[in-house]
Amino acid sequence: MITAGLGGDRSGLPRARRSVLIGSIGAALLMAGCAARPAGPRPLTMAEAERFAVVRFNNYDRRYVPFTLRLTVRGQPFFLTGRVDFRDQLGYANFLSDGRPPRNFLLQWTMRQKASLQVTGGALPMRPPAGPWRVEPTDPERSGLDAALALLLSLADDRPENALLLRQNGAQWVGEDNVDGVRVDRITGPGTDNRPSDRLTYLVDDLGRLHRLVAKVATDPDPVVINVSPDPATRISVISQLTD
């Protein structure tokens, strides 16, 4: 059984067409800025808002995406390496805790369920192996791990955001950064009250592609960090135990 408790209010990337999807985690990351631009934080330019507006649509369009995820709950670090199907909201990853003793699981999850299979280590199998997978409902309001898993699945949509509303509702440019040699803008999403919020920081390139998300958690000083790889990924085979 994999559980990690974490309380907190929900927040996420709002759309004009629906309410905030995810809660319990937000974002912040601070690194070097560029002297050619005014120092942040500041409101997005229209060009920046238009790039930010297609971040989730670009993820949806790519569909199968490799990722890494790091979070800490009550001082316990967790690491996930795997791939996500952004259209079907399905994740599959190798899960490792760095505790004593360390724990290693295969993990597959949807918005409603997660399934875990204890393994002895090694790379993520291309196809989930048969075995005694343990299935349980996800609970993002009580589990920091579940909140992070749900946040990852929520980073896609089948249409772009409204760029004008993103500007009006508090999204801000907070600086420049570099992820694996790619220059990115650091952008914070609007809060639930349509005012600036540093709970979620998106690192976005010039084409509106997400490279990293840094999320503040409610009860731990270390943020959740999700790295989204630009490399292609393969389809995820769903285990039979997941009924969602």
N, C-alpha and C positions, 0 to 999 in steps of 0.2 A: 504494500500500500504506500502511495506517495502522497503526502499531504504537507502543506506548509502554511501556517496560519498568518494572516495579515489583514487587519481591518483598515477601513478608509472609505472616503467618499468616492463616487464614480466620476470619471472624467474621460474625455477622449476627443477626437476630431469631429466637431459638429458639422452637419449639413443643413442647408435650408429646408430640406425635405423630410428630415426626421430628427428625433431627439438624440442626445449623446449616447453612444453605444457602450462604452467601456468605462469602468470606474476603478477606483482603488489605487491607480497609479498615474503618475504624471511625469514631467521631464525637465532636466537641466544639464547642460554641458557647456563649459566655457574654455575657449582656446583663442589662438591668435586671430585678430581681425585684420582688415586691409585698410591702409591709410587712404586709399583712393575713394572710400565711401565714408559717409558720416558714421560716427560711432553709434553702435546700438546700445540698448534697444530703441527701435523706432518703428513706426508703422511701415507696412510693406508698400513698395512701389507697385504700380499696376502690373508691371512685367513680373515681379517676384510673386505677386498674388496669383497670376495666371500659371506660373510654374508649380506653385504650391497646390493649386486647385486640381492638378492632374496626377498628383502623387499616388493616390489610392487607385485611380483608374489605370495608371501604368502598371501597378502591381497586379491588378485584375487581368490586364491584357497579357502580361507575362505568364500568369497562372502558376507554373511550377517553379519555385524559387528556393535556392539554398539559403540557409541562415545559421547564425549562432546566437545564443541567448545566454546572458549571465545575470543572475540575481542573487541576492543575499537575504535570508530571512532569519531574524534573531541571531545574527552572527554566523549563520551556516551558509557557505557559498554553494550554489548550484550552477551547473553548466549544461547547456543543451546544444547539440550539433545535429542538423538534419535538413529537412526540406518541407515546404509548405505548399499546399494547393489552395491558392487564394480564391479560386472560383467556387470550389466546393467546401471551403472552410474546414480543411483537414490538415493536420500536422503529423509528422513522423520524425522522431529524433532519438538520438542516443542521449540518455540522461545520466549525469555523473554528479554525485555529491562528494565534496572534499573533506568529509567528516572522518571521525574515527569510530568504527571502521568506515572506509569509503563505501558508497553504494553505487551500483551501476545497473541501470534499467534501460530497456527499450520502451519508448512511450509513443502512443498514438492517441490523438484526441480530436474532438469536434468542439463546438460551442457548448454542448450539453454533457458530453461524456469524455472520460479519459481511460485508457487501458495501459497497464504496465506489465512488463515481463522482466523478471530479474535475470541478468546475464553476468558473465564473468569478465567482460571487457571486450576490446576489439572494436573495429570500425562498424559503422551502421550497416547492417545487411541491406542489399538492394531491395529485397522483399521481406516483409515481416515473417519471422519463422513461426511455425506451429508451436504451441506450448500452452501452459496454464496462465493465460493473460488474465489479470485481475481488472475488472471493469467497475467503475464507480462514477457517479455524477460529478460534474465540476461545480465548484461553488466559489466564484470570483470574489464574493463579498467577505468570505472567511479565509480563503487560501491565497497567499501571495503567489504561489506557483500557478494556480488556476487563473488568477487575474492576469499574470504575464502571458500565459498561453492564449487567453481570450483576446488580449491586446494584440498579439501577433496576428491572429486570424482576422481581426477587425481592420487591418491595414489595407483593405482593398474595397473597391466599389465598381459597379458596372457603368458608371458615368462620372464625369468630372464634377468637382465642387463648383459652387458659385464664387468666382474670384472676387467680385465686388463685395459680397457679404463677408468673405473672409477678412477683407480689409476693414470693413465696418465693425466686425465683431471681435476685434482685439488680437488677431494674428500679428506677430512682430518679427522683424529681422533683428537678430541679436549678434551677428558676427559672421566671419568666414572661418573655414576649417579645411582640413585635408584628410580624406579617408583613402588609404592605399594609393596615394598619388593623384587622386581626383579632387579638384577644388569643389567645395560644397558651401552652400549657405546654411547657417543655423537659424531655423525658424521655429518660434514657439506658437502653438495653436491657441485658438480662443478658449477661454474658460467657459464653464457652464453658465455663467452670468453675462456672457458676451463682453467680458473685459479681459485685458491681457492676463495671461497665466503662464507660469514657467513649469507647469507640471509635465508637459510633453515638449521635447525639443527634437525636431526633425532635421536631419542633415541631408540636404537635397541638392542635386547637381543642376547644371544649366539646362538639362532636358526634362526636369521635373521627375527625376528618378530618385527614390529613397535609397540611401546607403546605410544610414544608421538612425535608430530612434533611441533616445535616452529619456528614461522615465523615472520621476521621483516616486518613491513609495511612502506609504503613510507612517510606518513605524521603524524604518531602517535608514541609517545615514547613507548607505550605498545605493546608487540608482540601479534600475534594470537597464541593461544595454542590449539592444537587438541590432545585429549587423545583418544587412540584406546583401547578398552577393550578386554581382552583375552576371555571374556565370549561369548557364542554363542548368536545369534540373530535370529529372525524369518523373514520370507519373508515379503516384503513390498507390500501392495496392492496399485496399481496406481489409482489415481482419474481420472475420465473420462475427466475432464477439461484439463489435460495435454495432448497435442497432439504431443509432441516431440517423 
